[in-house]
Every structure is written in structure tokens, then in C-alpha cells.
Amino acid sequence: MIGDLFSKLQEARQKIEEAKRKLNDLIVEVEDKNGAIKIKANANKVITTIEISEEFLKSISKEELEKLLLTTINKALDEAAQKGELEMKEITKSMLPNFPGLI
């Protein structure tokens, strides 16, 4: 019985590790309202790219750019987190029936 529980826990751990790798491939892309800044993040909440329009850089102050970057990055991370949560719910939903008494 303990061996069976241990194997189920090992299987669950492997599925969670696979899920984390899968979340790296789920990408969200967010841009500011003008489309001058584009941020990509994966569902593991890691920023993968930041693109800023050359033309935009010429017309904005350092302070404005920093404020806009923070807003856009936070929006990207929020969307990535939401996407990751949905994916993890799907993955864990399939695992929970294997653990009697947890629901």
C-alpha cells in the first residue's frame, strides 16, 4: 500500500515537472495601447522578449518609458500567470482522482 502511494506520488511529481516545461511554451504577448512596447512572457511568468519601437524611443522621456515598461510588463506577467493557472488546473484535475481522500 505504501509502495503504491509512493509510486503515485512519483507519477504526480513527474506530471508536475512536465507541466512546468509545458508552461515555458505557453506564451502571451502584450503591448501598450500605442503598440510601441511589446512584451512576451511564458506561463511560468518569465519575460522572454521586450521590443520597443525606435521611433517611440525618440519621443518619450526616461521616466515615461520606465512607467510604461512597468505597466506593460506587469500586464504581461498577470496574463501569463492566468494562463499558467488554467493549464495547471487542467493537469492537476487529471491527477487528483488518483489520490483518494484528497477531494
URGI-V90185 format. One record per pair of residues at least 24 apart in sequence whose ideal C-beta (glycine too) atoms are under 10 Angstrom apart, sorted by the first residue. I is the first residue (numbers start at 1). J is the second residue. D is the distance in whole Angstrom. If there is no record, write none. Layout:
I J D
I J D
This chain:
5 98 10
5 99 8
5 100 10
8 95 9
8 98 5
8 99 7
8 100 10
9 98 10
9 99 9
11 95 8
11 98 7
12 91 10
12 92 9
12 95 5
12 96 9
12 98 7
12 99 8
15 91 6
15 92 8
15 94 8
15 95 6
15 98 10
16 88 8
16 91 7
16 92 8
16 95 8
18 91 8
19 43 10
19 44 10
19 84 9
19 87 7
19 88 6
19 90 9
19 91 5
19 92 8
19 95 10
20 44 7
20 84 9
20 88 9
20 91 10
22 84 10
22 87 7
22 88 10
22 91 8
23 80 9
23 83 8
23 84 5
23 87 6
23 88 8
23 91 10
24 48 9
26 80 8
26 83 5
26 84 7
26 86 9
26 87 6
27 76 10
27 80 8
27 83 9
28 75 9
28 76 6
28 77 9
28 78 9
28 79 4
28 80 5
28 81 9
28 82 9
28 83 6
28 84 9
29 76 8
29 79 9
29 80 10
30 71 10
30 72 6
30 73 8
30 74 9
30 75 5
30 76 4
30 77 9
30 78 9
30 79 6
30 80 9
31 72 7
31 75 9
31 76 9
32 56 9
32 68 6
32 69 9
32 71 7
32 72 5
32 75 9
33 68 9
33 71 10
33 72 9
34 60 10
34 68 9
36 60 8
36 65 9
36 68 8
36 72 9
37 65 8
37 68 6
37 69 7
37 71 9
37 72 5
37 73 9
37 76 10
38 72 8
38 76 9
39 69 8
39 71 10
39 72 5
39 73 6
39 74 9
39 75 8
39 76 4
39 77 9
39 79 10
39 80 10
40 76 7
40 80 9
41 73 8
41 75 9
41 76 4
41 77 6
41 78 9
41 79 7
41 80 4
41 81 9
41 83 9
41 84 10
42 76 10
42 80 6
42 83 9
42 84 8
43 79 9
43 80 5
43 81 8
43 82 9
43 83 5
43 84 4
43 85 8
43 86 9
43 87 6
43 88 9
44 80 8
44 81 9
44 84 6
45 76 9
45 77 5
45 78 9
45 79 10
45 80 5
45 81 5
45 83 10
45 84 7
46 77 9
46 80 8
47 73 6
47 76 7
47 77 7
47 80 9
48 76 9
48 80 10
49 76 10
50 76 9
